[in-house]
Amino acid sequence: MSNATATLLKVEKGNAEPEELAAITAILLARAAAPEDTATAAASSQAGWRRLERTPGFRGPRSWQG
């Protein structure tokens, strides 16, 4: 495959203009080149919400969570 026909991005739906593709490419390359913040990565490994199937089935009529 030659360099002229090789593509880095593929538009699945719609028609992207060359400027739009250049903008998203620049953003993705900047994110890839940025140093990883270890504090953010460690903090985001745990979900900040609870799964509904793990909550108790009964809550009292005066519960603030009902």
C-alpha positions in Angstrom: 0.0 0.0 0.0 1.5 3.3 -1.0 1.5 6.4 1.2 -1.0 8.1 -1.1 -3.7 5.5 -0.4 -2.9 4.7 3.2 -5.4 6.3 5.6 -5.0 7.1 9.3 -8.6 7.9 10.0 -11.8 6.5 8.6 -15.1 8.4 8.6 -17.9 5.9 9.3 -20.9 8.2 8.8 -21.2 11.6 7.2 -18.7 13.6 5.2 -15.7 15.1 7.0 -14.0 18.1 5.5 -10.1 18.0 5.3 -10.0 20.7 8.0 -12.1 18.7 10.4 -9.9 15.6 9.9 -6.8 17.8 10.5 -8.3 19.2 13.7 -9.2 15.8 15.1 -5.8 14.4 14.1 -4.1 17.2 15.9 -6.1 16.6 19.1 -5.4 12.9 19.1 -1.7 13.4 18.5 -1.5 16.0 21.3 -3.3 13.6 23.7 -1.0 10.7 22.7 2.1 12.9 23.3 1.0 14.3 26.6 2.6 12.8 29.7 0.3 10.5 31.7 -0.8 12.0 35.0 -0.5 9.0 37.4 -2.7 10.6 40.1 -5.6 11.0 37.7 -5.2 7.5 36.3 -5.2 5.9 39.8 -8.2 7.9 40.9 -10.3 7.1 37.9 -9.9 3.3 38.2 -12.8 3.1 40.6 -16.3 4.0 39.5 -17.9 7.0 41.2 -21.4 5.4 41.1 -23.0 2.2 42.5 -24.6 -0.4 40.4 -28.4 -0.7 41.0 -28.3 -4.5 41.3 -26.0 -4.3 44.2 -28.1 -2.0 46.3 -30.4 -3.5 49.0 -33.9 -4.3 47.9 -35.8 -2.6 50.7 -35.5 1.0 51.9 -37.6 2.3 54.7 -40.5 4.7 53.9 -38.7 7.6 55.5 -35.3 6.9 53.9 -33.7 9.8 52.1 -32.5 7.4 49.3 -36.0 6.4 48.2 
